[in-house]
Amino acid sequence: MREIIKIEGGHRLSGSVKVSGSKNATVALIPAAVLAGGPVTISGVPAIADVDSLSEILRILNCEVTEKNEHLIIDPSGMKNVPLDADVITKLRASYYFMGALLGKYGYVRMKMPGGCYLGPRPIDLHIKGFEALGASVEYEKGCYTIRAEKLVGTKIFLDISSVGATINIMMAAVYAEGRTIIENAAKEPEIIDVATLLNNMGANIRGAGTNVITIEGVNELQGCYHEIIPDRIEAGTFVIMAAACADEMRINNVIPKHIEALTSKLQEMGADLDIGIDSILVRHKAGMHAVDVTTKPYPGFATDLQQPLTTLLTQVEGISEVRDTIYAERFKHCMELQRMGADIEIFNGKCTIKGPSRLYGDRVTATDLRCGAALVIAGLLAEGWTTIHDVYHIDRGYDNIDGKLQALGGVIRREKID
C-alpha cells in the first residue's frame, strides 16, 4: 500500500507552528554516535523516515536504539562491525556517514553505495580522497565500497568543493586518527557545527567548525553524552515561504533566524512583511509582492533546498523571476509538476524563469524528491480545488508531521492509502 496526500486549496493559514530538529544534522549525528564508547542521547530528533532508516542500520550493527519523546538513545557498547549491504542503505544518501564513523572506529568498513533523492550527479569522490589522505585504501566492486586502514594518520586535506557530506565524513574518520588533521575549504553549514559539538561533547578535539578551516586533534577514546539538535533551517524556511504565500498571519517558532538570513532578506526584497525575533519569525499577509532573481550558493548563501519551495511562491508574485541552482543543476523536476498545475515556467540548463502571477489549479502531481514535495504542498495550498500528491514517502523523509502542522494552521490536508 502506498500513501498519497490530498490538499484542498484556497484556505488561508493562521496561527503558530514549531519547527522540528534539523533533518540534515540528525542524519549525521546518528552515525556519529557510534564513535562513542557508551550511550549517546540525542534530543529533539524529528519524526521522519530517514531516522527510522538510520535506526535500522544501527540495529544491523548491533547497537541498542531507544526512541522516547523526541529523544534517541544510542548505545554502541555491544556494536559489531558487520558489512552494511542491506537494502535500507540505498533508501537515503546519509547512510554514507557510516563510512567515516566505522572507518574512524574500526579502520574497516564495507557498505553498499548509498541512495537518496536523485538531484543530478552527487559523487562521493571527495569523501574517498579524504579517507585515502588519512591512510585508507578504497575498493569499489559489485556496488560495494570496502575501505580499510591499518592506521589512520592526521594530514592536511583540501576539498576541491566545500562539500557538507565530505567535511562531516572526514571529520568523523579523523577523530581517532593519530596526530592533527586539517580540512581546508571546509563547508560552513550549521549542521557541521552541530556534529562537531556532539563529537566535542564526547571528548573529541575539533576547532574551527563553521569556518573554512577545521582542525581535528586525534584522541584515543570518546564517551557517551547528551546532545540537543539545532532547529531545522530548511523546515523553518519552508514554513516562512508557505506563510508568505498563503497565510493571514503566522508565527514560526524554534528558529535560528541567522541560519535562514539569505531567504528572509530575499523575501523582504520581494516585499514580504516579516517580523524577525530572537527565535521566531512572524509573517503577515502582504499583497503586491514582486519578482526577484535567486542564485543558490553554499551556506551562508541561498540554500539549494529552499529554491524549490520558493519557486512556488514566485508563481504568485508580479513579474519575471529567475532561479539559478549552482549546487544541483538538475534540481528542477518540481517545475514540470508546477507547470501541470498552471504555472508559467520555462526550464533551462541549471535555471528556470517564472512569470507571475499565475492561477494554479489542483491536479495529480508527483513528489519526485523531498523538496519538490514541499514545493507541491505549497502549490496545493494555493491552487483551486484538490491537489493529489503521489510518492509522498519523499516528503516524509524530511518533514516531521507536515499534515498535522498544516491542519493546526487551518490547512485542509489528508492522507489516503492506495494500492
MIGUMI-798144 format. One record per residue (C-alpha): residue in one letter; x negated, y, z negated. Coordinates in pm, whole numbers, plus 50000, padded with zeros to 5 digits. Layout:
AXYZ...
***
This chain:
M500005000050000R498785034850091E499865068049946I501005099750117I501615134449974K504725153850079I504925191450026E507875214650086G506545248650186G507875282950106H507865280449725R505815308149564L503425297249289S503055313948949G501625305948609S498215293348498V496045263348581K493005248548407V490055238148622S488635203348552G484985193648505S482715196148808K483035167449053N479645174749209A477975174948866T479835144348736V478815121949025A475135129048946L475435129348564I476895094048556P473945077648738A471515099548537A472925084648214V471375050648291L467915065948234A468675067647859G467805040747609G471085044647420P474705056147465V475415088547653T478735106647601I479825129347885S482715152847803G485105169748048V485005141548304P487595147648579A490135120348657I489025114649017A488455083649229D484685089249251V484405085048872D486225051548899S483825040249172L480725050848976S482065033548663E482465001848871I478805004548977L477765009148611R479614977148520I477834958548804L474604969748631N475944955248303C476354989348138E479184993747891V481625020848006T484355035147783E486795061747905K488745081647646N490365116347662E488165131347936H485135115147769L482995088847938I480705068847708I477975050447897D475825025347708P472945012047921S471394991747633G472174958247799M471614970548154K470324947048428N468724960048746V470694938948995P470944946249371L473694971549449D475224956049759A478924956549662D481484973949886V482025001249623I478595015849716T479975026250055K483005044049904L481085075149803R477905092449903A476895100049544S476085063149488Y472655072749625Y471825088749287F471315053449155M468275051849385G466415078549187A467725066848849L466855029948894L463535037249063G462635060248773K463615034948507Y462525002048662G460235010348953Y462534989849177V465934994049340R467774975549613M471024990349739K473304994050038M473415025650246P475775049650061G479075061350217G481325092050168C483125117150391Y481785119950745L480725156250797G478185150151072P474625137651020R473705136350649P470315118950644I468645108950319D465125111350461L464235139350216H465115116349924I462965088750076K460005112050137G460225123449775F460195087649645E457235079349870A455355110249748L455775097349390G454165064549496A457075042449605S457315021149918V460645020950104E462024994150335Y465324995350522E466674962750656K470184950050737G471864981050592C469974979150261Y467195000050109T464514983349899I462435008749707R459614997449479A456655012349294E454124996449059K453695030948909L455255064848979V452795093648960G453725130448947T452875151649251K453875183149437I456845178249672F458025204449921L461575199650053D461955209450419I465615217250342S466795227749995S468975196749958V471035192749639G471035154749661A467295152149722T466485177049443I468525157249187N467355122949308I463665132449295M464185148848955M465675116348818A462905094848968A460235117948824V461335119348457Y459365087748373A456545093948625E453005097948497G451975134548481R453615165048640T455985166548937I456705199749107I459635202649350E459245233049576N462095247549785A464425230149539A468175236149570K469605260649313E473205248449273P474755249648922E475145211648931I471345208148935I471095228948616D473775206748459V471885174548541A468595189548415T470375199948093L471625164148040L468155149648105N466515175047871N469085166647603M467935130347642G464325140947588A463095148847940N460855178948004I462295197848302R461775235148366G462945258048644A466305241748732G468365268148912T465255283049076N463445271249388V460585255549187I461375227748938T458645212748718I459065178448555E456565166048295G456875128248270V457905112947937N457805077347801E461345074047671L464785090147679Q467535086247421G471305089047431C473015122847384Y476275142447414H476865164947715E479755186947832I480185191348208I480425225848366P483765235548530D484275225848894R483435256649102I484955241449418E488255233249247A488225268249094G487605283449437T490335262049593F492905274449339V491785310649380I492275307149758M495635289949701A496735318449470A495715344849726A497685325549990C500975318449815A501195329649450D503025359049297E500625359049003M498355330648898R495595327148639I492815302048696N491255292048361N487995274048275V485995291448548I482395303948553P483035334148784K479355337548875H479505303049038I482055315049296E480895350949346A480365345349719L484045335849751T485535362649525S483555390449693K484755377750033L488375377149912Q488035412549777E486625422750117M489835408250269G491925429750033A492915403449772D493865415549422L491595397549174D491045404748806I487855386248709G487425378648339I484735360748137D486085325548200S489225331448407I490405348348727L493845364248767V495145366549126R498115388649211H500085388349535K498765413649785A500335419950125G498305431250426M495065412050378H492795413650683A490375391450874V486745385350772D483755366250905V482245338850689T478935320250718T478245291250484K474835290150316P473175271350030Y474035284149681P474375312649588G475715317849943F479235308950056A479865271949979T480465248650273D483005230450051L485155262050041Q485165271350409Q487885245750487P490425258050226L489575294150319T490305287050686T493945280150593L494225313950417L492645331050720T495545318650937Q497795342050733V495805374650749E495765401951012G493105399851285I490505375451415S488215358051166E485135337151240V483925308551019R480425295351087D479085264950899T475285263450886I475295233550647Y477535208650832A478085219051194E480785192551244R482905202650944F485875214851147K488235185051169H490685204050947C491095229451229M492705203351456E495165194351181L495965231251124Q496495235651500R499115208151477M500925229751218G500885260751442A497585277751355D495875297551633I492315283751601E489545278751855I486755254351768F483205258051897N479925241051806G479375248851439K482055275751414C485715284151466T487715315851523I491115320751362K493695345351495G496255356151240P498785358251111S500335325251230R503565308851122L502825273751001Y505335245451039G505455213250839D504145182751025R502475148850977V498755155350923T495705135750807A493125144550541T490015134750738D487775143450442L488015157250088R488005194750158C490085190550474G492665175750235A492525207250020A492985229050331L496075208650428V497585211050078I497375249150103A498835247450456G501695225850328L502505251450058L502645278950323A504455260250602E508135259950686G509715226550599W507995194850483T504365185350543T503265149150508I499555143450438H498065109250510D494755094350383V495165112550052Y492515090049892H490065116150021I491815143049811D491825120249505R488045116749531G487545152849426Y490705168749279D491945158648935N495775156248921I496345181349202D500045171249230G500735177248859K498865210148853L500805223249155Q504155211449017A503445230748696L502825261948910G506145258049093G504995238449398V507305211749543I504985182249595R505385144749555R503635112149628E505085082249806K503755047549880I503895034650237D502965001450400
***
